[in-house]
Amino acid sequence: FLKMKKFSFLLALSFLVAPSFANERNFYSINQQYIGVRPMAMGGAFSAVGGDYNTLFYNPAGLYDIEDKSLVVNLLTYGASTGDNSIADLYKDLRSASSQSGSARTTELTRLVESKYGNYYHARLNTLSFHYTKPQSGFAFIPLDGSLSLKLDKQIGPTIKAEVTEHTTLAYGHAWSMDSVTPGLRVGVTGKATYHAYFARVVPLIDYEQNKDVVKSDYAQEGVSLDADLGFLHHKDFDSGSRLSSAVVFRNFFNTGYKQDLHLINDNSSNPPDAQTRIDLGVNYQLYKLWRFKPSFAFDLRDIGHENANLMKTIHAGTEWKIDMGEHFHPSLMMGLNQGYLTAGVSLQTLWYLLEFATYGEEVGTKDGKKENRVNMFKFALYF
């Protein structure tokens, strides 16, 4: 509940600003419509993994490898910046400074922002969503997947740059075997209907200090898109019991944009930025079973074609070690490199529950600069 309060407070903060700054680019990370905790623990290298509910959004061809029916009801997935970029600490500092009155309030807020120039803060919340998968197909409804990014900077004076995204997604995917064409080849398609709300603002500190223009829906951009992901996955099995898989994925294949505006927030809203067509290339080598362990090693080049991508931002690598602990208890250990930064995590799947945790770094600098944002993310879901 406390984390939800913090997220709501900072979400409200992000709506402050004069509209003249709406189109200025202030963030250089590569936004993802969907991220999974397990894939991020593996460094984001998941295109060629398959056989998991996450594959609906990472590579629909991997749906062919799903062995049983399952329903994952996500109660809460939450991730936030940590360390010097802790969004929880920023929340406390802003509340403390804002509690002052008169000139003391101005002085404390100015001191706070100036002490954190260049810092980047991020939080992401996904709740009450579900994935239903069975061999060859999958379905997902994600009613709320919201993210908040803040950057403290200096223009004419101290400023708070803010970006808020919210996605509501309905998706269905299916995969087919193409053994008649090439043995081991799978192809899959995920169709997506997505409502997207978007806010991007630069907040002069004086506006925040004077409580100007708080939470104005007039600044919202929103729209609906119908798009699809197209994926290919090829398996090569060896006599030793190991398997080499390779993948090619075209995400947002048609790049239709969020052109259909429902005006749910703003009667005069414009359309948010397009999701952009992206190409992912991946390989995964799954070893034969070693005692109780079943290791795999993956490498991806993701988001090729995105406007914020450079070579380092496309590189993802990871390993997963599944542990055989019986029929109703399935733990896994993961680690990797996401855009050059270390990742690690654990997944615990039981008869009724799914618990996942990941820590990962992501690149939020410009194409020519480097800046890490360290995120801790967890997931608590019911598993049937």
Secondary structure, DSSP 8 states (H G I E B T S, - for coil): -HHHHHHHHHHHHTT-S-GGGTT-----S---S---HHHHHTTT--TTT-SSTTHHHH-GGGGGG--S-EEEEEEEEEEEE-GGG-HHHHHHHHHHHHTS-HHHHHHHHHHHHHHTTT-EEEEEEEESEEEEEETTEEEEEEEEEEEEEEEEEESSSEEEEEEEEEEEEEEEEEEEE-TTTSTTEEEEEEEEEEEEEEEEEEEEHHHHHTT-S-S-GGG-EEEEEEEEEEEEEEEEE-TTS-EEEEEEEEETSS---S-B---SS-TT---------EEEEEEEEE---BTTEEEEEEEEEEEET-TT--HHHHEEEEEEEEE---TTEEEEEEEEEETTEEEEEEEEEESSEEEEEEEEEEE-S-TT---EEEEEEEEEEEE-
